[in-house]
Amino acid sequence: MTKKTLDTTLRVNDFLAVIDPEMRSQMICGKGPNVGEATRAFLEKGPPRYADAPRLR
């Protein structure tokens, strides 16, 4: 998603043409399953604890 948006930015010299794919990307990412935990970790300035993350030893 990010690469496609970046490619569009480099090819097109039109602000609105670049904002549309960026807005769609942000909306998709904002609906992900880890948004709540990421927000909590950011606000508490701590590491995120994702339920589906692999355990590191």
Buried (B, 14 or more C-beta within 10 A) or exposed (E): EEEEBEEBBEEEEEEEEBEEBBEEBEEEEEEEEBEEBEEEBEEEEEEBEEEEEEEEE
